[in-house]
Amino acid sequence: MFSTRDPVDLESRLIVIACANALAFGLFSWDKWMSKWKKRRVPESTLLAVTLFGGEVGAICAMLLVRHKTRKSSFLWKFWPSFVVGVVLTVVFIRARF
């Protein structure tokens, strides 16, 4: 099914992307929980980085399901470019030949 010359097969790449999305969902949800309890929060830079590097779907799902960071325009101005670049990077990662 996969080329023997491709040491990182498609299945492995999709697992990496799934893990990144699970991490993004978890971090956004955890940050929402911490904000309710006035505890130490996840830095916005961390949320944006996980969105940029494969966690686009998880980030969007968490934002919509737990209603987190959906009204904060200063975050959204940084989030959407990270989301778009992240989608491009994810497609390149999936299609790349290593």
VENBEL-V210357 format. One record per pair of residues at least 4 apart in sequence whose C-alpha atoms are under 7 Angstrom apart, sorted by the first residue. I is the first residue (numbers start at 1). J is the second residue. D is the distance in Angstrom with one decimal. If there is no record, write none. Layout:
# VENBEL-V210357
i=I j=J d=D
i=I j=J d=D
This chain:
# VENBEL-V210357
i=2 j=9 d=6.4
i=6 j=97 d=6.6
i=6 j=98 d=6.1
i=7 j=98 d=7.0
i=8 j=12 d=6.3
i=8 j=13 d=6.9
i=8 j=98 d=6.8
i=9 j=13 d=6.5
i=10 j=14 d=6.2
i=10 j=94 d=6.7
i=11 j=15 d=6.3
i=12 j=16 d=6.4
i=13 j=17 d=6.3
i=13 j=94 d=6.2
i=14 j=18 d=6.1
i=15 j=19 d=6.1
i=16 j=20 d=6.2
i=17 j=21 d=6.2
i=17 j=54 d=5.5
i=18 j=22 d=6.2
i=19 j=23 d=6.1
i=20 j=24 d=6.1
i=20 j=50 d=6.9
i=20 j=54 d=5.4
i=20 j=55 d=4.8
i=21 j=25 d=6.1
i=21 j=54 d=6.4
i=21 j=55 d=4.0
i=21 j=56 d=6.6
i=21 j=57 d=6.0
i=21 j=58 d=4.2
i=22 j=26 d=6.1
i=22 j=58 d=5.9
i=23 j=27 d=6.0
i=24 j=28 d=6.1
i=24 j=50 d=5.8
i=24 j=51 d=6.5
i=24 j=55 d=5.2
i=24 j=58 d=5.2
i=24 j=59 d=5.2
i=25 j=29 d=6.0
i=25 j=58 d=4.5
i=25 j=59 d=5.3
i=25 j=61 d=6.9
i=25 j=62 d=5.1
i=26 j=30 d=5.9
i=27 j=31 d=6.0
i=27 j=47 d=6.9
i=28 j=32 d=6.3
i=28 j=47 d=6.8
i=28 j=59 d=6.6
i=28 j=62 d=6.0
i=28 j=63 d=7.0
i=29 j=33 d=6.3
i=29 j=62 d=6.1
i=29 j=66 d=6.6
i=30 j=34 d=6.1
i=31 j=35 d=6.1
i=31 j=41 d=5.5
i=31 j=42 d=5.4
i=32 j=36 d=6.5
i=32 j=68 d=5.9
i=33 j=37 d=6.6
i=34 j=38 d=5.9
i=34 j=39 d=5.0
i=34 j=40 d=6.4
i=34 j=41 d=5.8
i=35 j=39 d=6.3
i=35 j=41 d=6.6
i=42 j=46 d=6.8
i=43 j=47 d=6.7
i=44 j=48 d=6.1
i=45 j=49 d=6.0
i=46 j=50 d=6.2
i=47 j=51 d=6.3
i=48 j=52 d=6.1
i=48 j=79 d=6.2
i=48 j=82 d=6.4
i=49 j=53 d=6.2
i=50 j=54 d=6.6
i=50 j=55 d=5.4
i=51 j=55 d=4.4
i=51 j=56 d=4.8
i=51 j=59 d=6.2
i=51 j=82 d=6.5
i=51 j=83 d=6.1
i=51 j=86 d=6.5
i=52 j=56 d=6.9
i=52 j=82 d=5.0
i=52 j=83 d=6.0
i=52 j=85 d=6.5
i=52 j=86 d=4.1
i=53 j=86 d=5.7
i=54 j=86 d=6.1
i=54 j=90 d=5.7
i=55 j=59 d=6.0
i=56 j=60 d=6.3
i=56 j=83 d=5.8
i=56 j=86 d=6.6
i=56 j=87 d=6.8
i=57 j=61 d=6.1
i=58 j=62 d=6.1
i=59 j=63 d=6.1
i=60 j=64 d=6.2
i=61 j=65 d=5.9
i=62 j=66 d=5.7
i=63 j=67 d=5.1
i=63 j=68 d=4.7
i=63 j=69 d=6.3
i=63 j=70 d=6.4
i=64 j=68 d=7.0
i=69 j=75 d=7.0
i=72 j=76 d=6.3
i=73 j=77 d=6.0
i=74 j=78 d=6.9
i=75 j=79 d=5.9
i=76 j=80 d=6.0
i=78 j=82 d=6.4
i=79 j=83 d=6.0
i=80 j=84 d=6.2
i=81 j=85 d=6.1
i=82 j=86 d=5.8
i=83 j=87 d=6.2
i=84 j=88 d=6.5
i=85 j=89 d=6.2
i=86 j=90 d=6.0
i=87 j=91 d=6.2
i=88 j=92 d=6.2
i=89 j=93 d=6.0
i=90 j=94 d=6.2
i=91 j=95 d=6.1
i=92 j=96 d=5.7
